[in-house]
Amino acid sequence: MIIVVGTPVMQVFFYLPKSILSAIVLAAVVRLANFEPMVKYWYSNTGDFLIWSITFIGVIGGGPENGLAIGAGFMFIIVVFQQMFPYIAYLGTVTGSDGKVKIVNLKRFPQAVSNPNVSATRRDSPSFLMVKITTGPHPPIRQCPRVLQPRVLY
């Protein structure tokens, strides 16, 4: 069906200047681009916004293969950076209006009380597990000394 309809139309397009043909293509492609996620990423997650922007610029400037490779490489750098420097929340306790004690972030709740004898922290960033697949006998698992084991606060 496309060949039957497209063959007579192609003869009309043959005599059009390339600038008009490129305008037709751009008018069709503009509707394909969705910029709403870009605005959402700008306000919610700067890392995702940077990945999206660099991938978009790479695709426009270097083609789809190179642009996606650049975006994937930059995403890998962002993930490694987030794993190297996670946000550590220092925790304290707060008594709620219902009388229950809640554990909260000290920076977000200045009225929270921390125990000077116990340092309670929480890692507030995504955690990715890297698994190494090996064959053969596994090395023995070392136990942490009692001093380094975390304490659970209730």
C-alpha positions in Angstrom: 0.0 0.0 0.0 2.8 2.4 0.9 4.6 1.6 -2.4 1.4 2.2 -4.4 0.7 5.6 -2.8 4.4 6.6 -2.4 5.6 6.0 -6.0 3.6 8.9 -7.6 4.4 11.2 -4.6 8.2 10.5 -4.8 8.2 12.0 -8.3 6.8 15.3 -6.9 9.4 15.3 -4.1 12.3 14.8 -6.6 12.1 18.4 -7.9 11.8 20.0 -4.5 14.9 21.8 -3.1 16.7 20.0 -0.2 15.9 22.8 2.2 12.2 22.2 1.7 12.6 18.5 2.1 14.6 19.1 5.4 11.8 21.4 6.6 9.3 18.6 6.0 11.4 16.1 7.9 12.0 18.6 10.8 8.2 19.3 11.0 7.6 15.6 11.4 10.4 15.0 13.8 9.6 17.8 16.2 6.4 16.0 17.3 8.5 12.9 18.1 10.7 14.7 20.6 9.2 14.7 24.1 10.7 17.5 26.2 8.4 17.1 29.2 10.6 14.5 31.0 13.5 17.0 30.6 11.6 19.6 32.7 10.7 17.0 35.2 14.3 15.8 35.5 15.5 19.4 35.9 13.4 19.8 39.1 13.6 16.4 40.6 16.9 14.8 39.7 19.8 16.7 38.3 21.9 13.6 37.5 19.1 12.3 35.3 18.8 15.7 33.6 22.5 15.7 32.8 22.4 12.2 31.4 19.4 13.1 29.3 20.9 16.3 28.0 24.3 14.8 27.2 22.7 11.9 25.4 20.5 14.2 23.4 23.4 16.5 22.4 25.5 13.4 21.5 22.7 12.0 19.3 22.2 15.3 17.5 25.9 15.9 17.1 27.4 12.5 16.5 24.6 10.2 15.4 22.5 7.7 17.3 25.3 5.1 18.0 27.8 7.6 19.2 25.3 9.6 21.2 23.9 6.6 23.0 27.4 5.4 23.7 28.3 8.8 25.2 25.1 8.8 27.3 25.8 5.3 28.6 29.3 6.2 29.5 28.2 9.4 31.3 25.5 7.4 33.1 28.2 4.9 34.3 30.3 7.8 35.6 27.3 9.2 37.5 26.5 5.8 39.1 30.1 5.3 40.1 30.2 8.8 41.5 27.0 8.3 43.6 28.5 5.0 44.9 31.8 6.7 45.9 30.3 9.6 47.7 26.9 8.6 49.1 24.8 10.9 51.3 25.2 9.8 54.9 22.3 10.8 57.2 23.1 11.1 60.9 20.2 9.9 62.9 18.6 11.0 66.2 15.3 10.3 68.0 12.2 12.4 68.1 9.0 11.8 70.1 6.0 12.1 67.9 2.6 13.5 68.8 1.3 10.0 69.4 4.1 9.3 72.0 6.1 7.0 69.8 9.8 7.5 69.4 10.9 7.9 65.8 14.4 7.8 64.3 14.9 10.8 62.0 17.6 12.6 60.1 19.3 15.3 62.3 19.7 17.8 59.5 16.0 17.6 58.6 14.7 17.7 62.2 16.8 20.0 64.3 14.7 19.2 67.4 15.9 15.6 67.2 18.1 14.3 70.1 21.2 12.2 69.4 22.9 10.0 71.9 26.5 11.0 72.4 27.5 7.4 73.1 26.0 5.9 69.9 26.6 7.1 66.4 23.7 6.1 64.2 23.9 6.7 60.5 22.0 5.7 57.4 23.1 5.6 53.8 20.5 7.7 51.8 21.5 6.7 48.3 20.9 3.8 46.0 23.0 0.7 46.7 24.1 -1.5 43.8 25.5 -4.9 44.4 28.3 -6.2 42.2 28.5 -9.9 42.1 31.6 -11.8 41.0 30.8 -15.2 39.6 33.6 -17.7 40.3 34.1 -21.3 39.9 35.7 -23.6 42.4 35.9 -23.4 46.1 34.9 -20.2 47.7 37.3 -18.5 50.2 36.1 -18.6 53.8 34.0 -15.7 55.0 35.6 -13.5 57.6 33.6 -12.4 60.6 33.7 -8.7 61.6 35.0 -8.0 65.1 32.3 -7.4 67.6 33.3 -3.7 67.9 32.5 -3.1 64.2 29.1 -4.7 64.1 26.2 -2.2 63.9 23.8 -1.6 66.7 20.1 -1.5 66.0 18.1 1.3 67.7 14.5 0.8 68.6 
